[in-house]
Amino acid sequence: MKKFLKKIIWISLICFYFFQIKIVQAIVPYYYFPTIKNIRKQSLYIGKNAYQLLYFGQYEDSLNLAKLAVKINPKDEKLWLILAEAQIANKKYKNALNSLNEAKQINSNNSEVYFAQSNVYLKISQQAKAKSSLEKGIKIEPNNHKAIFQLGNIFLMEKNYLGAIKLFDKSIKIKPDFWQAINNQGLAYFERNNINLSIRLFESAIAIEENAEPLLGLATCINNHDTKLAIQLAKKALAKDPKYVNYDYRKEQLWGEKLQASTEILLKNELLKKDVILAKSKINESS
């Protein structure tokens, strides 16, 4: 009998305990406190949205979202990188450099920070700093063919043609179908008066991708000994990308003085007159 009474008392106490819990839960309101893990997830989600808006050309909206992502989680260098990209797109170069410095303080071994930094320095015409940043990034990521190519482009700007050629060659060894590096080797060799090698390089680039730049480069190279084919190639190049009719645009693409002078002679050919006029009109329409 005693054992039976003890069981009843224990059951009663347990029931009373759970009943009290339910009463307390009914009275006290429930609040959700997000964990650090959830906050980080949310900031990364916002950062990804900012990057997508950047891709679709919505630069101002991208910048606002990137700022929000960084405010939520200021300890993620990836978010600072996204913010820097949005700032670059909005031509806020000083702000972008500040954001990249923040990213560097969090993780100084992120090569993307140095590559982005180099991009900003090039935009504000600080070539030496751009070169230094690229070299630091390549030390961290030595097989980044795009970064090596960009360093080669800086050598091309400096008219260090042999140095540029070596870097383009290194980039091509990593990625054999990288036609841009093959094309830029053609640009460098032309300035060194090795026209035959330029021809072979432009032809190799065209075999990978029939782009306007190597087409016009090849047309210029062969103009003296095969004008008919040069005209055909130039027509095709201008139809593909009318911007190559413009001297300043070609200069932006790192065409050297010798290649520029020879291209100007080609474009003055009477057989290209209509194509040149049409290309210039297309540029004016798009501007």
Secondary structure, 3 states (H helix, E strand, C coil): CHHHHHHHHHHHHHHHHHHHHHHHHHHCCCCCCCCHHHHHHHHHHHHHHHHHHHHCCCHHHHHHHHHHHHHHCCCCHHHHHHHHHHHHHCCCHHHHHHHHHHHHHHCCCCHHHHHHHHHHHHHCCCHHHHHHHHHHHHHHCCCCHHHHHHHHHHHHHCCCHHHHHHHHHHHHHHCCCCHHHHHHHHHHHHHCCCHHHHHHHHHHHHHHCCCHHHHHHHHHHHCCCCHHHHHHHHHHHHHHCHHHHCHHHHHHCCCCHHHHHHHHHHHCCHHHHHHHHHHHHHHHHHC
